[in-house]
Amino acid sequence: MDKANKKILLCVTGLSPQVITETLYALAVEPDLAQRWIPDEVHVITTLEGAERVQLTLLDEAPGWFNKIRQDYELPDILFNNSTIHIMQNKNSEDMDDIRTLADNTAAADYIYQKVYELCRQKNTQLHVSLAGGRKTMGFYVGYALSLNGRKQDRLSHVLVSSPYESLKDFYYPSKIKNVIYQADGKPLDAKNAKITLAEIPFVRMKQAQDHQLEDGKISFSQAVEQAQQDIGEPELMINLMYKSFLAHGKPVKLSASELAFYCMIISQQKATGKGVHWSDENLDQLFKCQYLKMVSDLSGHYIKAEEALKDGMDKDFFDSKKSKINRKIKQALGEKVAHPYLLQKLDKTPKTNYYQFGVKLSEQKIKINKWGTND
C-alpha cells in the first residue's frame, strides 16, 4: 500500500450492516477498472447493537460477508476489525444503543463530528464517506461534518440498490455466481441479478472552520457550525474608542491602545482620502498621536514613550512594527483566511514616489468607528 495515498471508507450504520458491503461493492467492484476505488481501511460509526450486527454478520468467520466479498472479487487485504468500529457515546461516555432523546441526538452529533474531524486530520489520506446507513440524523451529521472538515480529495456518496433487494435482510452485495435469497413472502431471487449504483453527492467544503479549533480538536458539532457560519458571513469591522474594543467578523481582537490608535489612524485616512497610508506621509506622526490621545491621557506612560519614539517623526521601523503586531493579533483571533480583509496590507502605489500604500480591503460601509455612543 502506498501510505502517501491511504484510502479510508467511513460508513454510518444502524441495524443494517449490509450498507458496508454494498458500498464497498459500488466503489471497488462495479465501476470500470480505471475508476475503482479500493479502501485500505473501513471505519464504521454505529450504535452498540449496530456494532454487534457488524461483528456477527460481516466479520465473524460465518457468515463472514466482508471476507466473502473480498474473496469473491479478489480484493486485497482491507483493515476492518473492532479497532475501526466506533460506537457512539452519550454525554456520560457510555456506549449508545440508539438515539432516543434530545441529549442522545446532541451526543451523536458531537461524536460523529469528532470522528470525521480526526479522520480528515490524517495526512496523505483520501476519505470517502457513505451516508447510506443508520438513522437519517446520522447520515445528516456525517455529511455535514464532512462539509465542515472535508479536503479537496474527500468524497461523499450514497448507494442505491435495485428493488426489491434493498429491503432484504439476506442481501449483502450482488454475488459473482448464482445465490438464491428469499423475500418475506418466500419468493426466491438471485442475488447475482441485483444492481447497485453509487450516487456521489457534491458538498460545500468549509474546511476553514478548522483554523479555530482547539489543538486536540475537542469542539462540539454546534460550535463548529456556529464557527463556520461566522467564517462565511459578510466582513464587518466595529471599533469602540471608549471601550478600546475591536470587533471583526463578530469576534473580539485584543489590541493595545497604541495599536488600536494606529489602526484607526490608517482607516480614518483611508476614509478621508480614498487611498492608503505610507510611513513617509507628511504629519503621520501627528495624526497617530491625535488618535492615541482620544483613548489615553497625555500623561500616560505609554503615550509619553510613543511621543518620545516619534520626536523625529514617523519612521519605517515604527510603522512596520505596529503593522506587524496588529496583523499577527488579527490572524490569531480570526484565522488566516477570515482575517484577510481586516489586515493592514499593500494597496496601490503612490503615483509620485512609487511606494506601496497600506490599508484595509474593506468597503467604507463595512467599517464602523464609535466614540461615545455616536458613529464617527
N, C-alpha and C positions, 0 to 999 in steps of 0.2 A: 504493500500500500504506500502511495506517495503521501507522506504526512503533511506535505505542504498543501494538499487539496483534500483533506479528510471530509467525507460526506456524512452528514448526520440527518437521519429522518426522525422527526418528532411527531407523534400521534397523540391525540386525546381519545380516551375510550371510557365507556361505562360498562354496560353489560354485554357488549358485542365486540369481542376481541377480533372478530373477522375483518374489521376495517384495517387492521395492521397488515394482514396478508393480502388483502385486496389492494391496498395502496402500494405495497411492495411489488405486486404483480404489475400494476399500472405503470410504475416507474421503471422497473428492471427487466420486464419480460415483454410487455405489449408493444412498445414503440419499436421503430426500426433500430437496428444495431447501433447506428451512429448517435441516436437520440436517447439511448438507455442511460438511466441514472441509478447506479447500484450503490446503496449506502454502505459505509464502513461500520456504522453504528445505528441501532434503532433505539430510540428513547420513547417512553410512554408515560404520560401523565394520566392518572386514573384514581379510582376510589379503592377502598380496601377490598370490596367484593370484586371490583374490576380487575385488580391485581391477581386475585386468586384465579379468576377465569382465564387470564392471560397465561398464568403458570400451568394450569391444568390442560388447557386446550392447545396452546402453542408451544410451550417449552418442555413439558414433561415428555418422556420417551414415547408414550402412547396417549392420545393420538399423534401428538407432535407435529402439528400442522406447519409450524415455522420451518422445521428441518425438512419436512416433506416438500415444500415449495422450493427450497434451496436445492434439494436433490433432484426433483423433477426437472427443473430448468437449469441445472448445473451452475448455480450461483456460488460465488466464493464465500469464504467464511465472513460472517457478519456478527459483530459484537451485539448480543441481545440476551441479557440474563437479569437476575434480580438487581444487579447494580444499576441497570438502566431503566428499571421500573420505578417510577416516582409516585408515591401515594400522597395525595393532597392531605394537608394537615389543617386542623382548626386553630383558633386563637390560643388554645392551650397546648399546642404542638402534639395533638393526638391525631392518629390516622382517621380520616373521614370515610364513612361508609356510604354517604350520599350528601347531596346539597339540599337540605330541608328548610333551613332557617335563613333569615337575613344575615346573621353572623356567619353562617356557613358560606353563603354566597360571597361575602366580603373576603373571607379567608381563602376561598378557592381562587378568587381574582388575584389576590396578592401572591399566592403560591405559584399560579401559572405564570404570572408576570415575572416573578423572580427566576423561575426555571428558564424561561425564554431569554431573559437578560443574561443569565450565566452562560447559556449556550452561544449566544451572539458575541460574548466577550472572548470566546476562544479564538485564537489567531489561526489563520491559514485553514479555515473550515468553510464549508458550504452547508447551510441549514435549509432543509425542506420541511415545512410544517403542513401537516394534514389536519383539517378541522372536520373530518367526516364523522368522527365518533363522539360518544359522550352526550351529555345534555347540551341543549342549544346554547346555554350560557357558557359552557366550557369552550365550545367552538368559537363563540364571540370573543371571549377573553384571550384565547391563544392567538387569534387573528389580530386582535388589537395590540396585543403585546409584541407581535412581530412587526406591526406597523411602527410602534414606538422604538424598536431596537434593531430592526432588520437592516442589513447591509445590502449593497447592490447585487451581491451574488446569492442572496437568500430568496427562497420561493415559498409560495402559499398555494395550496390546492385542495380540491375535494374530489372524491371518487364517485362515479356514477355507475351503478350496477344494473344491468338489464333486468326487467321484470320477467318472471316472479322471483328471481334468485336473490334480490336484495333483501328479502324478508325471511329467508330460510336459515334456520339455526345451524344446519349441517353444511352450508356452503361457505367455503373459505377462499377459493380462487378458482378460475377456470382450469380444470385438470388437463394434463397433456394427453391422457388416454381416457377411455370411457370410464365414468364414475357415476353410478346411479345414486341419486339422493331423492328424498320424498317431500312433497308438500304436506301441509297439515291435513288435507283431505285424503292423503295416501297416494296421490298421483305421482308417478315416478318421473324424474327429469335427469338428463345427463349434464353433469357439471361442466363437461367439456364444451357445451354449447353456449355457456354464459358469456356475456360481453361486458368488459369493464373499460370505462373511459375516464381519463384523468382531466379534470377541468381546472386549469391553472387560473388562479384568482389574482388579478392585479391589485396592488395595495400601495398606499402612500407611505413612503419611508420618512419617518420623523426622528431619525437617529440622534439629532442634536439634543434631544431630551437627556441623553446620557451625559452631556457635558456638565450637568448639575447634580449628578447622583453622588452619593457618598462613595468613598473608595471601595467599601465592601459590597456596594450595590444594594444595600438594605433600604429599599424605598417601596412604598405601597403602590398598588395599581392606581388608586385615586390620586396620589401625589404625582405620579408620572404623567397622568392625563392632564392634571392641572398645570404642570410644568410645560408640557407640550403646547397647551392652549396659550400660555403666555409667550412661548417662543414664536408661535406663528401669528401672534397678534400684531397690530399696527404699531410701529415705533412711536413713542411719545416720551418727551422729557419734561419733568416738572421739578422746578427748583424753588425752595422757600428760603429766602435770605434770613428771615427772623430766626428760624429753627436750624439754619445751616443744613437743610435736608436736600438730598439729590435723589430723585426717583426716576429711573429709566426702565422702560418696558414693564412698569408696575413693580419694580424691585428697588430696594434702597441700595445706594452705593455710598460707602462711608469715605468722605473726603475731609481733609483738614480745612480750616477756614481759609488758609492761604491758597490751597489747591482749588477750592470752590470759587474763590475770588478770581483766580487766574482763568478758570474755565468760563466763568460768567463774563469776564473781560473780553475773551475771544468771541463768544457767541453774541455779545452785545455789539461788538464791532462788525461782525458778520451781518447782523440785523440792520445796523445803521448804514453800512457802506455797500452791502450786497457782495462783498468779497471777503477773503480770509485775511489772516494776520501773519506778518513776518517779524522775527525778533528785532530787526533793524528799523521797524516802522517808527516814525517820529512820535515822541511823547508816550510811547507804550508803557514806560515805567510809571508815568503819572496816572495813566488810565488804570493800571493794575493797583496802585496804592489807593486811588479813589474808590475802587471796587472793594478793596480789602477793608477800608475804613467804614464801609457800610455794615460790616459784621463784627468788627472789634474796635476797641478804643485805641487812640493813637499812643496811649501809654502802655499798651500790651507789649510784653517782652518779645513775642513772636513778630509783632508788627515792626518793632524797633530793629530787630535783626534783618527783616526784609528791607527796611528803609536803608540800612547800612549796606546791604548787598547791592542795592540799586543806586548808590550815591553817584556813580558814574554812568547811570542809565542802564537799560536792559541789555544784557549780552546774550550770546548764543548758549553758553553753558547754563545760565539761569533758566532761559526759555526751554531748552531741551530737557533739563532735569525735571521741571514741573510737568511738562507734557508727558514724559515717560512714566512718572509716578502716577499721574491721573489715569493714563491709559491702562496701566497694569492693574489698578484697582477696579476699573470698569470691567476688564476682562475676567478678573477673579470673581466678580459678583454676578456677571451675566453669562459667561462662557464666550468663547471666541466668535462664534457665528452671530449670536444675538447682539453682541457688543458693537459690531462694526459701525453702524450709523452714528453711534454716540462718541466714537473715538476722535481725538484731535489728530487729524491726518492731512496729508498733502492734498491741496486743491489745485487751482490753476497757478501758473507762473505769473509774476508781476511783469507787465509789459516793458518797463524801463530797466529793471535790474535783472530780469530773467531768474529771479528767485521763486521758489515754491512758497505759496501762502498756505497757512494751516487753519483748519476749522472743522466743523462737523458736517456730515452729509445728511442733514435733516432739514425738511422744509420749515419755514418760519411758523406755519400753522401748528407744527408738532412740538414747538418749544414754548413753555410757559414758565416765566420767572415771576415769583410772587414775593413782594416785600412785606408789607404789614397788613395783608388781607386784600390787597388790590393788585391787579395784574400790572407788571412793569411794561 
